[in-house]
Amino acid sequence: MDLDQIITEIKACKSENPLRFRLKRLMESFTDRLFLMLFDCETRVATQIKPLESEFEAILLLCGWESNPPCRDLWRTYMAELPEILRMLKLDAEAIAECDPASTSKKEIYLAYPGFYATAIYRLAHPFYRYGLPLLPRLMTEYAHRQTGVDINPGAQIGESFFIDHATGVVIGETAKIANNVKVYQGVTLGALYVAKDLQKTKRHPTIEDNVTIYANATILGGKTTIGANSTIGGNAWITQSVPPNSKVYHNPEIHIKTEEDAL
């Protein structure tokens, strides 16, 4: 195959599924600027709102938004939600400060905790999911996923005072429902029991009620699975059915120690 044929093949593949990766870069820039506007004391709020609005409009146009409602109205609706999002994030930071003995200050939590950052980007993306925007909220949470190792689908519903400790490897599916004061450790999966395209509109991921703690590498699967309030799920547990309130669920591994007699 000569060079002209190679170029023709590549062009044909690109024309079948035209992608504008500029959208991804714009979304990452938008996410960074939005986060800084909300949390960075050196970033002036009044001077950032208009540039963010313009960036938001450019992103929606690249996504194929047909201006119904117009971008400006949608942006104003989103701006009105930001004070409540900030209130929720303050509670998240307070939950970390109260639960993690390694935390030394709120400043450390905001600047250095990957679980807080992933939760913040999820909370900022979730309204866009509710608005039915194409791609935008998923690009935001995937940007946070790449930076933190935490994969929270923007469609998940997460209540107040949410705490992800250590963070890496946490997966929270689109239809998961998490109530208030829930604490999750690294490697936890809130996933679907099985995957099929015809389940797209159904609840596929579990419900976690108030005051539940889920320790490292526990896996909880299924849209009908509910973890009752005040329960503790031990590390490495595998759960596919509901657990009543005030339960303690543990994985009991079998440990076999090889002795000299076994070797004979």
ROLUM-523470 format. One record per residue: residue number from 1; x, y, z of N, C-alpha, C, CB in turn. Coordinates in steps of 0.02 Angstrom, whole numbers, plus 50000, padded with zeros to 5 digits. Glycine has a CB too. Layout:
BEGIN
NUM  X  Y  Z  X  Y  Z  X  Y  Z  X  Y  Z
...
***
This chain:
BEGIN
1  50043  49940  50000  50000  50000  50000  50044  50062  50000  49952  50000  50061
2  50035  50106  49950  50076  50165  49947  50048  50220  49992  50082  50191  49875
3  50086  50276  49997  50067  50329  50043  49999  50359  50028  50119  50384  50042
4  49984  50368  49964  49919  50397  49945  49861  50352  49967  49915  50408  49869
5  49870  50286  49961  49818  50240  49983  49809  50242  50059  49835  50168  49960
6  49865  50246  50095  49862  50251  50168  49823  50313  50189  49932  50252  50199
7  49839  50369  50158  49804  50432  50174  49730  50426  50160  49834  50491  50134
8  49713  50394  50103  49642  50386  50084  49605  50343  50136  49637  50353  50015
9  49638  50289  50160  49607  50245  50210  49595  50283  50275  49651  50183  50222
10  49645  50321  50296  49638  50358  50359  49581  50409  50353  49704  50394  50377
11  49578  50445  50298  49525  50494  50288  49456  50461  50288  49536  50532  50222
12  49451  50401  50258  49387  50366  50256  49365  50347  50327  49392  50303  50212
13  49413  50323  50368  49396  50305  50437  49373  50366  50476  49456  50273  50471
14  49407  50423  50467  49389  50484  50503  49320  50509  50482  49442  50538  50492
15  49304  50502  50418  49240  50528  50393  49181  50487  50419  49239  50529  50317
16  49193  50423  50436  49140  50380  50462  49118  50402  50532  49162  50308  50465
17  49165  50429  50570  49149  50450  50639  49186  50514  50655  49167  50393  50690
18  49162  50571  50628  49199  50634  50637  49200  50657  50710  49168  50689  50593
19  49259  50663  50737  49268  50683  50807  49308  50748  50810  49303  50628  50847
20  49286  50793  50854  49323  50855  50865  49356  50851  50934  49277  50917  50859
21  49420  50832  50936  49453  50826  51000  49466  50893  51033  49518  50789  50992
22  49455  50946  50995  49456  51014  51024  49405  51020  51079  49443  51067  50970
23  49349  50984  51072  49297  50985  51123  49324  50959  51190  49236  50942  51101
24  49363  50906  51187  49391  50877  51249  49437  50927  51283  49429  50812  51233
25  49480  50960  51243  49526  51009  51272  49489  51069  51301  49577  51033  51220
26  49437  51091  51266  49396  51147  51291  49362  51128  51356  49343  51167  51238
27  49338  51066  51360  49303  51044  51420  49349  51041  51480  49271  50976  51409
28  49410  51019  51469  49460  51017  51523  49477  51087  51547  49523  50980  51500
29  49485  51134  51499  49499  51203  51517  49441  51233  51556  49513  51245  51454
30  49380  51220  51533  49320  51245  51567  49316  51218  51638  49257  51224  51527
31  49330  51154  51647  49327  51123  51713  49378  51154  51760  49339  51047  51708
32  49439  51164  51735  49491  51196  51776  49472  51266  51797  49558  51196  51738
33  49448  51305  51748  49431  51375  51762  49372  51380  51810  49414  51412  51696
34  49324  51335  51803  49266  51335  51848  49288  51318  51919  49213  51285  51823
35  49330  51267  51926  49354  51247  51992  49393  51304  52025  49399  51184  51986
36  49436  51337  51987  49475  51392  52015  49431  51451  52034  49528  51415  51965
37  49381  51465  51993  49336  51520  52009  49301  51508  52076  49283  51529  51954
38  49286  51446  52091  49249  51430  52152  49294  51425  52213  49212  51366  52142
39  49357  51406  52204  49399  51390  52262  49463  51430  52268  49415  51319  52260
40  49489  51458  52215  49553  51492  52218  49544  51564  52239  49589  51488  52150
41  49576  51585  52294  49567  51653  52320  49598  51706  52274  49599  51658  52391
42  49643  51686  52230  49674  51734  52184  49637  51741  52118  49745  51714  52171
43  49585  51701  52108  49545  51704  52047  49482  51743  52062  49527  51632  52021
44  49474  51800  52028  49417  51844  52041  49354  51816  52008  49431  51916  52016
45  49302  51808  52048  49240  51779  52023  49209  51823  51968  49189  51770  52081
46  49205  51888  51980  49171  51933  51934  49204  51934  51865  49171  52003  51962
47  49269  51925  51862  49304  51927  51797  49303  51860  51761  49376  51950  51807
48  49283  51807  51795  49284  51740  51764  49217  51718  51736  49308  51689  51814
49  49162  51748  51760  49096  51724  51741  49084  51731  51666  49042  51761  51779
50  49100  51788  51637  49088  51799  51566  49130  51753  51522  49102  51871  51548
51  49197  51748  51535  49236  51700  51495  49211  51628  51501  49309  51703  51516
52  49189  51609  51561  49162  51542  51569  49098  51533  51529  49149  51527  51643
53  49056  51584  51528  48995  51581  51489  49009  51572  51415  48952  51644  51500
54  49059  51610  51390  49077  51604  51320  49105  51535  51304  49129  51658  51301
55  49146  51509  51349  49174  51442  51340  49119  51390  51341  49227  51427  51394
56  49072  51399  51386  49015  51353  51391  48975  51352  51326  48970  51374  51450
57  48963  51410  51297  48926  51414  51235  48963  51380  51178  48912  51487  51217
58  49029  51391  51175  49069  51359  51123  49068  51283  51130  49142  51384  51126
59  49070  51259  51191  49068  51187  51204  49001  51158  51182  49080  51172  51279
60  48946  51192  51199  48880  51166  51180  48871  51164  51105  48825  51209  51211
61  48898  51213  51071  48894  51213  50997  48932  51155  50968  48920  51280  50969
62  48991  51141  50995  49030  51083  50971  48995  51017  50987  49099  51084  51003
63  48956  51016  51041  48918  50956  51060  48856  50946  51017  48897  50960  51133
64  48839  50997  50978  48780  50992  50936  48717  51017  50969  48770  50922  50915
65  48724  51059  51021  48665  51086  51055  48627  51132  51009  48686  51124  51119
66  48560  51124  51007  48519  51162  50961  48486  51223  50992  48465  51117  50933
67  48515  51246  51047  48493  51309  51079  48421  51308  51100  48504  51367  51032
68  48400  51254  51130  48331  51250  51156  48333  51215  51224  48284  51213  51106
69  48338  51251  51280  48338  51325  51285  48404  51354  51262  48323  51347  51356
70  48405  51419  51250  48468  51451  51228  48524  51440  51279  48457  51526  51217
71  48585  51441  51254  48644  51429  51297  48645  51477  51356  48709  51436  51257
72  48628  51540  51344  48631  51591  51397  48582  51574  51454  48616  51660  51369
73  48522  51553  51436  48473  51534  51488  48496  51474  51528  48405  51520  51456
74  48525  51426  51492  48550  51366  51525  48607  51383  51573  48573  51314  51473
75  48650  51429  51552  48706  51450  51594  48681  51485  51657  48753  51496  51555
76  48631  51527  51651  48603  51561  51709  48572  51511  51757  48552  51614  51687
77  48538  51462  51731  48510  51409  51773  48565  51374  51812  48470  51359  51731
78  48620  51359  51777  48676  51325  51810  48708  51370  51863  48729  51305  51758
79  48718  51432  51848  48748  51479  51896  48707  51482  51960  48755  51549  51866
80  48641  51478  51953  48597  51481  52012  48606  51419  52057  48524  51487  51991
81  48632  51365  52029  48643  51304  52069  48710  51304  52106  48639  51244  52024
82  48756  51348  52086  48823  51345  52115  48826  51356  52191  48866  51397  52082
83  48787  51403  52220  48789  51409  52293  48771  51345  52330  48742  51465  52316
84  48721  51308  52305  48703  51245  52337  48757  51192  52328  48636  51219  52308
85  48789  51191  52270  48844  51145  52259  48902  51160  52307  48869  51149  52186
86  48916  51224  52317  48969  51243  52364  48951  51223  52435  48982  51319  52360
87  48888  51229  52453  48867  51208  52520  48878  51133  52529  48792  51225  52532
88  48861  51094  52478  48871  51022  52481  48945  51004  52486  48839  50988  52420
89  48986  51039  52448  49058  51025  52449  49089  51044  52516  49093  51062  52392
90  49064  51096  52547  49088  51114  52614  49073  51058  52663  49055  51180  52638
91  49014  51028  52658  48997  50971  52701  49041  50911  52686  48923  50953  52692
92  49057  50900  52622  49102  50846  52604  49171  50855  52636  49110  50841  52527
93  49197  50917  52632  49262  50932  52662  49261  50923  52737  49284  51003  52644
94  49206  50944  52768  49199  50936  52841  49196  50862  52860  49136  50972  52866
95  49164  50821  52819  49161  50749  52833  49230  50718  52831  49114  50714  52783
96  49271  50740  52783  49339  50715  52779  49379  50736  52840  49374  50740  52714
97  49372  50799  52859  49409  50825  52917  49391  50789  52981  49397  50900  52925
98  49327  50770  52987  49304  50737  53048  49322  50662  53049  49229  50745  53054
99  49325  50631  52990  49333  50558  52988  49405  50536  52977  49291  50530  52934
100  49446  50577  52945  49513  50555  52928  49564  50582  52977  49531  50577  52856
101  49594  50540  53019  49643  50565  53068  49706  50592  53035  49661  50510  53116
102  49717  50575  52972  49777  50600  52937  49769  50671  52912  49793  50554  52879
103  49708  50697  52909  49698  50765  52884  49720  50816  52936  49624  50776  52864
104  49754  50868  52913  49780  50918  52960  49744  50984  52954  49854  50929  52947
105  49709  50996  52898  49674  51060  52889  49626  51055  52830  49724  51118  52878
106  49578  51101  52828  49533  51104  52770  49573  51122  52708  49477  51156  52783
107  49624  51163  52715  49665  51182  52657  49695  51120  52625  49721  51232  52679
108  49720  51074  52666  49749  51013  52640  49697  50972  52602  49779  50971  52697
109  49637  50969  52628  49583  50931  52596  49567  50960  52527  49520  50930  52640
110  49559  51025  52523  49541  51057  52460  49598  51051  52409  49524  51131  52471
111  49660  51055  52432  49716  51057  52386  49744  50988  52369  49770  51099  52415
112  49738  50940  52414  49777  50878  52406  49737  50814  52406  49826  50875  52459
113  49673  50815  52422  49635  50753  52428  49601  50734  52361  49583  50758  52483
114  49623  50680  52329  49593  50662  52265  49519  50645  52271  49630  50604  52235
115  49499  50616  52328  49428  50599  52337  49385  50662  52338  49418  50561  52401
116  49410  50715  52370  49372  50777  52370  49368  50807  52300  49403  50828  52419
117  49424  50807  52264  49424  50836  52197  49375  50798  52151  49496  50834  52166
118  49377  50731  52153  49332  50692  52111  49259  50705  52129  49348  50617  52119
119  49245  50711  52194  49176  50727  52215  49156  50796  52192  49170  50722  52292
120  49202  50844  52196  49187  50913  52175  49169  50915  52101  49246  50959  52189
121  49209  50882  52059  49195  50883  51987  49130  50845  51972  49253  50852  51948
122  49118  50791  52008  49053  50758  52000  48996  50805  52016  49049  50695  52045
123  49000  50841  52073  48945  50885  52093  48936  50942  52042  48957  50914  52164
124  48991  50965  52013  48986  51018  51963  48959  50992  51896  49055  51050  51952
125  48970  50928  51882  48946  50899  51819  48874  50875  51823  48991  50842  51799
126  48852  50855  51882  48786  50823  51889  48728  50866  51862  48773  50807  51961
127  48726  50932  51875  48671  50971  51846  48668  50967  51770  48678  51043  51867
128  48726  50967  51737  48727  50961  51664  48697  50895  51641  48799  50968  51638
129  48709  50842  51680  48677  50777  51665  48601  50784  51670  48703  50722  51715
130  48578  50817  51723  48505  50826  51732  48475  50868  51676  48490  50858  51799
131  48513  50915  51649  48488  50956  51594  48484  50917  51529  48533  51017  51585
132  48513  50859  51527  48512  50819  51465  48563  50842  51414  48445  50822  51435
133  48618  50871  51438  48669  50894  51391  48709  50835  51362  48717  50944  51425
134  48727  50838  51299  48767  50784  51270  48840  50791  51288  48759  50783  51195
135  48870  50738  51310  48943  50731  51320  48973  50772  51377  48976  50751  51258
136  48951  50834  51386  48986  50881  51430  48997  50854  51500  48946  50946  51434
137  48946  50829  51536  48959  50805  51605  49005  50745  51607  48894  50789  51639
138  49000  50701  51556  49043  50642  51555  49116  50662  51544  49020  50593  51501
139  49127  50711  51502  49195  50735  51490  49225  50765  51554  49197  50787  51434
140  49183  50799  51593  49207  50827  51656  49227  50773  51706  49152  50871  51688
141  49185  50723  51716  49201  50672  51765  49256  50626  51741  49138  50631  51782
142  49263  50617  51675  49318  50577  51649  49384  50614  51657  49306  50559  51576
143  49382  50680  51653  49442  50720  51666  49465  50710  51738  49429  50796  51652
144  49418  50711  51785  49434  50698  51855  49457  50626  51865  49374  50713  51900
145  49426  50580  51829  49445  50509  51833  49518  50500  51814  49400  50466  51787
146  49538  50533  51760  49607  50526  51737  49657  50554  51788  49615  50562  51670
147  49637  50605  51824  49682  50636  51872  49683  50601  51940  49664  50708  51881
148  49629  50568  51959  49622  50542  52027  49615  50466  52032  49564  50574  52059
149  49597  50434  51977  49582  50362  51980  49513  50347  52007  49632  50328  52023
150  49471  50399  52016  49402  50390  52041  49354  50400  51983  49386  50441  52099
151  49311  50351  51970  49265  50353  51914  49194  50360  51941  49272  50289  51870
152  49169  50421  51943  49100  50434  51964  49060  50455  51903  49097  50489  52020
153  49011  50416  51884  48969  50436  51828  48928  50497  51848  48922  50377  51806
154  48922  50547  51805  48886  50608  51823  48812  50597  51837  48893  50660  51769
155  48785  50540  51818  48715  50526  51831  48700  50500  51901  48690  50477  51782
156  48751  50479  51937  48741  50454  52005  48710  50507  52049  48808  50429  52036
157  48673  50486  52100  48643  50532  52148  48678  50524  52215  48565  50520  52155
158  48711  50576  52239  48752  50572  52299  48729  50626  52348  48827  50580  52283
159  48714  50605  52409  48689  50651  52460  48743  50691  52494  48650  50613  52510
160  48727  50716  52554  48773  50761  52589  48828  50722  52626  48734  50803  52639
161  48883  50758  52639  48938  50733  52681  48965  50667  52655  48915  50726  52753
162  48985  50667  52593  49012  50607  52560  49088  50608  52566  48990  50603  52486
163  49117  50550  52584  49189  50547  52596  49218  50486  52561  49204  50544  52672
164  49265  50498  52514  49302  50443  52482  49373  50446  52511  49303  50450  52403
165  49392  50394  52548  49459  50393  52579  49509  50358  52533  49456  50359  52649
166  49565  50389  52523  49619  50364  52480  49601  50365  52406  49638  50293  52500
167  49539  50350  52390  49510  50365  52325  49525  50315  52269  49531  50431  52304
168  49587  50299  52256  49605  50264  52195  49563  50201  52183  49678  50245  52197
169  49537  50195  52122  49502  50134  52102  49428  50133  52119  49533  50077  52133
170  49400  50186  52146  49328  50188  52162  49288  50196  52097  49312  50245  52211
171  49235  50156  52090  49191  50159  52032  49119  50165  52057  49199  50096  51986
172  49084  50217  52034  49014  50229  52053  48974  50237  51990  49006  50292  52100
173  48927  50190  51977  48890  50188  51915  48836  50241  51908  48860  50122  51907
174  48810  50246  51849  48763  50300  51830  48700  50302  51872  48744  50292  51758
175  48672  50245  51889  48607  50245  51925  48615  50230  51999  48560  50193  51894
176  48676  50234  52024  48687  50225  52096  48655  50282  52135  48762  50220  52112
177  48627  50265  52194  48599  50315  52238  48634  50309  52306  48521  50306  52246
178  48664  50364  52328  48702  50365  52390  48671  50418  52435  48778  50378  52378
179  48651  50399  52495  48618  50446  52541  48670  50487  52578  48572  50408  52591
180  48654  50510  52638  48697  50556  52675  48747  50518  52721  48654  50603  52717
181  48804  50552  52733  48854  50528  52780  48881  50458  52762  48825  50526  52850
182  48893  50448  52699  48921  50384  52675  48996  50391  52667  48887  50362  52608
183  49032  50339  52689  49105  50339  52684  49127  50279  52643  49138  50338  52754
184  49169  50292  52593  49191  50240  52546  49268  50240  52544  49162  50252  52475
185  49296  50181  52543  49369  50175  52540  49391  50155  52469  49394  50123  52591
186  49457  50153  52460  49485  50140  52394  49463  50073  52365  49561  50143  52397
187  49456  50071  52300  49440  50009  52266  49368  49986  52269  49481  49956  52293
188  49324  50025  52298  49253  50006  52303  49219  50013  52235  49217  50049  52357
189  49177  49964  52218  49138  49968  52157  49063  49965  52174  49156  49910  52109
190  49026  50014  52150  48953  50014  52153  48931  50005  52081  48923  50080  52186
191  48921  49943  52061  48914  49929  51990  48850  49892  51973  48972  49889  51966
192  48846  49872  51908  48789  49835  51882  48802  49760  51890  48775  49852  51808
193  48748  49723  51901  48754  49650  51909  48773  49618  51843  48689  49620  51935
194  48744  49643  51788  48766  49622  51722  48751  49679  51674  48730  49556  51699
195  48781  49676  51615  48778  49732  51568  48743  49711  51504  48850  49758  51552
196  48693  49749  51485  48659  49739  51421  48631  49807  51398  48602  49686  51426
197  48634  49820  51334  48614  49885  51308  48541  49901  51322  48628  49889  51234
198  48498  49850  51324  48427  49862  51335  48411  49882  51407  48387  49801  51317
199  48462  49882  51451  48453  49904  51521  48470  49978  51530  48496  49861  51567
200  48482  50013  51476  48506  50082  51480  48460  50126  51522  48513  50111  51411
201  48396  50116  51518  48348  50160  51552  48326  50132  51620  48287  50171  51509
202  48356  50078  51643  48336  50048  51706  48388  50062  51760  48326  49971  51697
203  48368  50052  51823  48415  50061  51879  48459  49999  51883  48377  50073  51946
204  48522  50008  51870  48569  49951  51866  48617  49948  51925  48608  49955  51802
205  48621  50002  51963  48672  50008  52015  48640  50014  52084  48718  50068  52001
206  48676  49997  52137  48645  49992  52204  48626  50058  52236  48692  49956  52249
207  48587  50051  52289  48567  50107  52332  48603  50099  52399  48490  50110  52342
208  48635  50152  52422  48670  50152  52486  48635  50202  52531  48747  50170  52477
209  48609  50179  52588  48571  50222  52632  48617  50260  52680  48520  50181  52672
210  48588  50299  52725  48626  50344  52770  48676  50307  52814  48577  50383  52814
211  48732  50342  52826  48781  50321  52877  48812  50252  52864  48748  50320  52945
212  48821  50235  52801  48852  50172  52783  48927  50182  52772  48819  50141  52719
213  48968  50135  52794  49040  50134  52781  49055  50073  52739  49082  50134  52847
214  49091  50084  52683  49109  50029  52638  49185  50027  52633  49076  50037  52567
215  49215  49973  52658  49288  49970  52662  49319  49946  52596  49309  49924  52718
216  49385  49947  52594  49423  49941  52531  49406  49878  52491  49496  49941  52547
217  49398  49889  52426  49391  49835  52376  49325  49796  52383  49448  49788  52381
218  49277  49822  52420  49211  49791  52421  49176  49804  52354  49168  49818  52481
219  49137  49755  52333  49100  49760  52270  49026  49751  52285  49125  49708  52217
220  48985  49799  52266  48913  49796  52277  48879  49806  52210  48889  49851  52330
221  48839  49757  52189  48813  49756  52121  48737  49751  52120  48844  49699  52082
222  48706  49782  52070  48635  49771  52056  48590  49829  52075  48612  49711  52091
223  48543  49844  52030  48497  49899  52042  48447  49886  52096  48461  49914  51980
224  48435  49823  52113  48388  49806  52166  48423  49797  52233  48350  49742  52149
225  48488  49804  52234  48527  49795  52295  48528  49859  52336  48599  49772  52279
226  48507  49854  52399  48508  49912  52445  48548  49894  52507  48435  49933  52464
227  48594  49937  52525  48631  49930  52587  48597  49974  52639  48708  49949  52578
228  48568  49941  52690  48527  49977  52738  48568  50026  52781  48493  49928  52783
229  48534  50074  52808  48566  50127  52848  48607  50099  52905  48513  50175  52875
230  48661  50135  52921  48704  50120  52978  48741  50053  52972  48664  50120  53042
231  48748  50028  52911  48782  49964  52901  48856  49975  52887  48750  49925  52844
232  48895  49923  52898  48966  49923  52883  48981  49864  52837  49010  49919  52948
233  49012  49879  52780  49030  49828  52732  49106  49819  52735  49006  49846  52660
234  49129  49761  52753  49200  49749  52761  49237  49745  52695  49211  49686  52799
235  49303  49750  52699  49345  49748  52640  49338  49682  52602  49417  49758  52659
236  49340  49688  52534  49337  49630  52489  49271  49593  52488  49391  49582  52507
237  49219  49620  52521  49153  49588  52518  49125  49592  52448  49105  49620  52569
238  49087  49541  52430  49054  49538  52364  48979  49532  52378  49080  49477  52320
239  48940  49583  52360  48869  49586  52379  48826  49595  52317  48857  49644  52430
240  48777  49552  52309  48730  49557  52253  48657  49554  52276  48743  49501  52203
241  48646  49560  52341  48578  49563  52367  48576  49612  52425  48554  49492  52390
242  48516  49634  52442  48508  49687  52491  48531  49666  52561  48436  49710  52493
243  48552  49715  52599  48576  49706  52667  48531  49749  52712  48652  49725  52675
244  48503  49721  52766  48459  49761  52809  48497  49815  52848  48421  49715  52857
245  48463  49864  52874  48496  49916  52914  48534  49886  52973  48445  49967  52939
246  48585  49922  52995  48625  49905  53054  48661  49838  53047  48580  49902  53115
247  48679  49820  52985  48713  49757  52973  48789  49766  52971  48689  49725  52908
248  48825  49711  52982  48897  49709  52971  48910  49649  52925  48937  49702  53039
249  48940  49665  52868  48953  49613  52818  49029  49608  52808  48917  49628  52751
250  49056  49548  52817  49128  49538  52810  49143  49480  52764  49159  49527  52879
251  49199  49487  52730  49226  49433  52690  49274  49394  52733  49262  49460  52625
252  49265  49328  52737  49308  49285  52778  49352  49243  52733  49266  49241  52826
253  49413  49264  52721  49457  49224  52677  49483  49162  52712  49517  49267  52654
254  49495  49111  52673  49527  49051  52700  49602  49058  52692  49501  48986  52664
255  49638  49051  52747  49710  49059  52746  49742  48990  52759  49734  49111  52799
256  49782  48967  52712  49817  48904  52719  49892  48919  52724  49802  48856  52660
257  49922  48896  52780  49993  48907  52790  50030  48841  52779  50008  48935  52861
258  50075  48841  52733  50113  48781  52717  50165  48768  52771  50146  48786  52648
259  50165  48708  52799  50213  48690  52851  50264  48640  52823  50178  48660  52912
260  50315  48626  52863  50365  48577  52841  50335  48508  52833  50423  48575  52891
261  50286  48491  52876  50253  48425  52871  50216  48418  52806  50205  48415  52930
262  50184  48475  52782  50148  48473  52718  50194  48457  52660  50112  48539  52706
263  50257  48479  52667  50305  48470  52612  50330  48399  52608  50363  48517  52621
264  50320  48359  52661  50345  48290  52662  50299  48243  52623  50352  48264  52734
***
